[in-house]
Amino acid sequence: MEINGKHKAYPFSELTKSGEPEIEDVFQGQKLSINFDVDSQSAEIRDAEGNIIPTVMNFWFAWYAFYPETEVFKF
């Protein structure tokens, strides 16, 4: 995901650790809600107003090649 030219990755392996379908996070000063469905291995991120933030699902090595400064979510 990208906000204000900064990037953050949410690995499914980390989202699974929470055991919850919804995780709260703050990135670039914005409160985010990450909704993760372990069964379908899908997720969406919404801002505080409920708007979906565009994301890309990708292999880490491919993403990292373009955005090496990406912050990575850790649970």
N, C-alpha and C positions, 0 to 999 in steps of 0.2 A: 504494500500500500504506500501511497505517497501523499504527504500533507506539507504544504509550503516548501516543496523541493527537498524534503527529507523523507527517508524510506524506513519502513519497519516491516519485518516479517513475523508471521505468527505460525510457527511450525505446528502441524497437527499433533505431533508427538508431545508438545508442550501443552496444547489446549486439552488434550486427553487427560493429563495429570490432574486437572482441576476437578474432574468428576461432575461438573456442572454444565448445563447447556448454554449458560450465559456468563460471560466473564467481563468485568469492567476493567478498563485501562485508560491511561491518559498519555497522549502523544502530541507533541507540539502544542501543548496547552489546551488540547481538546479532549473532553471526556468522551470515551468510546465504549460501545457495547459490542462485544464479539459473541455472536451466536454460532455455536458449533454443534453439528449433528454427527456424532460418532458413527452412527449406522451408515449414513450415506457419504461419510468423509467429505463434508462440505461445510463451509462457513460463510458468514456475511458480517460486515462491520457497519455499524450505524453510529452517527454522531448524536449529540445530546438532544437534537430536535427530531431524531428518528429517521433522518435521511440516510440512505445507503451510500457508503463511500465506495467508489470503484476500486476493485482489487484485481490482482492477477494471481492465478494459481500456477506455480512453475516449479521446476526442479531447482534446488538450491544452487547447484554449481552454475546453472545458466543465469539465474538472477544475480548471483554474486559477481559474475564476470562483468556485468553492466553497472552494478550498484554495490561496490565493495564497502561503502560506508554505512550499509544498512544496519539498523539496530534490530536485534532479535529478541522477541518476547520470551521471557523465562518465567515459569510458574514457581 
